[in-house]
Amino acid sequence: MKLAGKTVLITGGSKGIGYGIAQSCLKKGMKVMITARNEDDLDGAVSQLSKISRDIDSCLADVRSMKDQEKAVKALVDRYGSIDVVIANAGVGHFAPIEDLTAQQWNDTIDINLTGVFNTVKASLPEVIKSKGYIITIASLAGTNFFATGAAYNASKFGLVGFTQAIMLDVRRKGVKVSTIMPGSVATHFNDRTPTDADSWKIQAEDIGQIVVDLLNMPPRTLPSKVEVRPSIPK
């Protein structure tokens, strides 16, 4: 894929991994629309990203809402004419032993991390099929490795990996590529945490952005359908 001029929709793009991916895409001359639930966060992100390129826009949208995802797709198509790449990145984590995990925490995790990706993919797929584009979901090593206190998060990410691999088989003969990226420890604002120098050993958000660019640059005949990535030297 020649990246310059291609369009990309990134959910959860106002901070963390989504923001890092937006940076990488803009540096390659792509036209980017980011979505998030917080308008102030979106405005701040667009203000900073516009220093890289003016081809940046945003849409206030909640992945839990199919209507919101349809709105974001329409906004991007109205602005740029097509959708070439979709990055389903928005995610949340609630961690607790099962006896302490609340129904609300369970529902929130599944609704955002799994159903939210379904909504994003479903809403954007007709446009991605038209462009013979690329769908990338951001899962986690928690989609392969289970751990104590991870009942909700593991369930959502195991489900996301399975969902992504299944739709890859559904659409690849339509000319659409689908991959999932499964990071380990990443220095992000996940769960409202602010990264510090103590997180320097972790994967950085821009590193995931580089992986996205590398995937988009793969020869058309080749599809890395699942990419696991972890810190080189864990703390």
C-alpha positions as CSV (number, residue, x, y, z in Angstrom):
1,M,0.0,0.0,0.0
2,K,1.3,3.4,-1.0
3,L,0.6,5.2,2.3
4,A,0.7,8.9,1.2
5,G,-2.8,10.1,0.8
6,K,-4.5,7.0,2.2
7,T,-7.1,7.5,4.9
8,V,-7.2,5.9,8.3
9,L,-9.8,5.8,11.1
10,I,-8.4,5.2,14.6
11,T,-10.7,4.6,17.6
12,G,-9.4,5.7,21.0
13,G,-6.9,8.0,19.2
14,S,-6.7,10.8,21.6
15,K,-4.0,9.3,23.7
16,G,-1.8,6.2,24.2
17,I,-1.4,3.6,21.5
18,G,-4.1,5.2,19.3
19,Y,-2.3,8.6,19.5
20,G,1.1,6.9,18.7
21,I,-0.4,5.2,15.6
22,A,-1.9,8.6,14.5
23,Q,1.5,10.1,14.7
24,S,3.1,7.4,12.6
25,C,0.4,7.6,10.0
26,L,0.6,11.3,9.7
27,K,4.3,11.2,9.3
28,K,3.8,8.9,6.3
29,G,1.4,11.4,4.6
30,M,-1.8,9.7,5.5
31,K,-5.1,11.4,6.3
32,V,-6.2,10.6,9.8
33,M,-9.4,10.7,11.7
34,I,-9.3,9.9,15.4
35,T,-12.3,9.1,17.7
36,A,-12.7,9.1,21.5
37,R,-15.4,9.7,24.1
38,N,-13.9,12.9,25.6
39,E,-14.1,16.1,23.5
40,D,-11.4,17.9,25.4
41,D,-9.0,15.0,24.9
42,L,-9.8,14.9,21.2
43,D,-9.3,18.7,20.8
44,G,-6.0,18.5,22.6
45,A,-4.8,15.6,20.5
46,V,-5.8,17.2,17.2
47,S,-4.0,20.4,18.3
48,Q,-0.8,18.5,18.8
49,L,-1.1,16.2,15.8
50,S,-1.7,19.1,13.5
51,K,1.9,20.1,14.1
52,I,2.8,17.0,12.1
53,S,0.2,17.4,9.4
54,R,-3.0,19.3,8.7
55,D,-4.6,16.1,7.5
56,I,-6.0,15.3,10.9
57,D,-9.6,15.4,12.1
58,S,-11.6,14.0,14.9
59,C,-15.1,12.7,15.7
60,L,-16.7,12.4,19.1
61,A,-17.8,8.7,19.2
62,D,-18.2,5.9,21.7
63,V,-17.3,2.4,20.3
64,R,-20.1,0.9,22.4
65,S,-22.6,2.7,20.1
66,M,-23.1,1.4,16.5
67,K,-24.7,4.7,15.6
68,D,-21.6,6.5,16.8
69,Q,-19.4,4.3,14.7
70,E,-21.6,4.9,11.7
71,K,-21.3,8.6,12.4
72,A,-17.5,8.4,12.5
73,V,-17.4,6.5,9.2
74,K,-19.6,9.0,7.5
75,A,-17.6,11.9,8.9
76,L,-14.4,10.4,7.5
77,V,-15.9,9.6,4.1
78,D,-17.4,13.1,3.9
79,R,-14.0,14.7,4.7
80,Y,-11.7,12.5,2.7
81,G,-13.8,10.4,0.3
82,S,-12.9,6.9,1.4
83,I,-11.6,4.7,4.2
84,D,-8.4,2.7,3.4
85,V,-7.4,1.6,6.9
86,V,-9.3,1.0,10.2
87,I,-7.5,0.8,13.5
88,A,-9.8,-0.6,16.2
89,N,-7.8,0.4,19.2
90,A,-10.2,1.7,21.9
91,G,-9.9,-0.4,25.1
92,V,-10.3,-0.5,28.8
93,G,-9.1,-2.7,31.6
94,H,-10.7,-3.7,34.9
95,F,-8.7,-6.1,37.0
96,A,-10.0,-7.9,40.1
97,P,-10.4,-11.4,41.5
98,I,-13.8,-12.9,40.3
99,E,-15.3,-12.5,43.8
100,D,-14.6,-8.7,43.6
101,L,-15.3,-8.1,39.9
102,T,-18.6,-6.3,39.5
103,A,-21.1,-6.9,36.7
104,Q,-20.6,-3.3,35.6
105,Q,-16.9,-3.8,35.3
106,W,-17.5,-7.0,33.3
107,N,-20.0,-5.4,31.0
108,D,-17.8,-2.3,30.5
109,T,-14.8,-4.4,29.5
110,I,-16.7,-6.6,27.1
111,D,-18.7,-3.8,25.6
112,I,-15.6,-1.7,24.8
113,N,-12.9,-4.2,24.1
114,L,-15.0,-6.7,22.1
115,T,-18.4,-5.4,21.1
116,G,-16.8,-2.1,20.4
117,V,-14.5,-3.6,17.9
118,F,-17.4,-5.4,16.2
119,N,-19.2,-2.1,16.0
120,T,-16.2,-0.4,14.4
121,V,-15.6,-3.2,11.9
122,K,-19.2,-3.6,11.0
123,A,-19.8,0.1,10.4
124,S,-16.7,0.6,8.3
125,L,-16.5,-2.7,6.4
126,P,-18.5,-1.6,3.3
127,E,-16.1,1.3,2.8
128,V,-13.0,-0.9,3.5
129,I,-14.2,-3.5,0.9
130,K,-14.6,-0.7,-1.6
131,S,-11.1,0.5,-1.1
132,K,-9.6,-3.1,-0.7
133,G,-8.1,-1.7,2.5
134,Y,-6.8,-3.0,5.8
135,I,-8.4,-3.6,9.3
136,I,-6.1,-3.8,12.3
137,T,-7.3,-4.6,15.8
138,I,-5.2,-3.8,18.9
139,A,-5.5,-6.9,21.2
140,S,-3.0,-7.9,23.8
141,L,-0.8,-10.7,25.0
142,A,-3.6,-11.1,27.5
143,G,-5.5,-12.6,24.5
144,T,-3.2,-15.6,24.7
145,N,-1.9,-15.6,28.3
146,F,-4.4,-15.7,31.2
147,F,-3.6,-14.4,34.6
148,A,-5.2,-13.9,38.1
149,T,-7.5,-10.9,38.3
150,G,-7.8,-10.9,34.5
151,A,-11.2,-12.6,34.1
152,A,-12.9,-9.7,32.3
153,Y,-9.8,-8.5,30.4
154,N,-8.7,-12.0,29.4
155,A,-12.2,-12.8,28.1
156,S,-12.4,-9.6,26.1
157,K,-8.9,-10.0,24.5
158,F,-9.2,-13.8,23.9
159,G,-12.5,-13.0,22.2
160,L,-10.9,-10.2,20.2
161,V,-8.1,-12.3,18.9
162,G,-10.6,-15.0,17.8
163,F,-12.9,-12.4,16.3
164,T,-10.1,-10.8,14.3
165,Q,-8.7,-14.1,13.0
166,A,-12.2,-15.2,11.9
167,I,-13.1,-12.0,10.0
168,M,-9.7,-12.2,8.4
169,L,-10.9,-15.5,6.8
170,D,-14.3,-13.9,5.9
171,V,-12.9,-10.9,3.9
172,R,-9.5,-11.8,2.6
173,R,-10.9,-12.9,-0.8
174,K,-12.6,-9.5,-1.1
175,G,-9.1,-8.0,-1.1
176,V,-9.2,-6.8,2.5
177,K,-6.4,-7.5,4.9
178,V,-7.0,-8.1,8.6
179,S,-4.4,-8.3,11.3
180,T,-4.3,-8.2,15.1
181,I,-1.4,-6.7,17.1
182,M,-1.0,-8.2,20.6
183,P,1.3,-5.9,22.7
184,G,2.7,-6.8,26.1
185,S,3.6,-3.9,28.5
186,V,3.1,-0.5,26.8
187,A,3.8,2.9,28.4
188,T,0.4,4.5,27.9
189,H,-2.4,6.3,29.8
190,F,-4.3,3.0,30.1
191,N,-6.7,3.2,33.1
192,D,-5.9,6.9,33.6
193,R,-2.2,6.2,34.4
194,T,0.4,8.8,33.3
195,P,3.6,7.3,31.9
196,T,6.8,8.3,33.6
197,D,10.6,7.7,33.2
198,A,10.0,4.5,35.2
199,D,8.1,3.1,32.1
200,S,11.1,3.5,29.8
201,W,11.6,-0.2,29.6
202,K,8.2,-0.8,28.2
203,I,7.0,-0.7,24.6
204,Q,6.3,2.9,23.6
205,A,3.1,4.0,21.8
206,E,5.1,5.1,18.8
207,D,6.6,1.6,18.6
208,I,3.1,0.2,17.9
209,G,2.7,3.0,15.3
210,Q,5.8,1.7,13.6
211,I,4.4,-1.8,13.5
212,V,1.2,-0.5,11.9
213,V,3.2,1.2,9.2
214,D,5.3,-2.0,8.7
215,L,2.1,-4.0,8.3
216,L,0.7,-1.5,5.7
217,N,3.9,-1.7,3.8
218,M,3.9,-5.5,3.5
219,P,3.7,-6.8,-0.1
220,P,0.1,-7.4,-1.1
221,R,0.7,-11.2,-1.3
222,T,1.7,-11.4,2.3
223,L,-0.4,-11.1,5.5
224,P,1.0,-11.2,9.0
225,S,-2.4,-12.0,10.5
226,K,-1.3,-12.0,14.2
227,V,1.7,-10.0,15.6
228,E,2.8,-10.6,19.2
229,V,5.1,-7.9,20.6
230,R,6.7,-7.5,24.0
231,P,9.5,-5.5,25.7
232,S,12.9,-6.7,24.7
233,I,14.1,-6.8,28.3
234,P,11.2,-6.8,30.9
235,K,11.7,-5.2,34.2
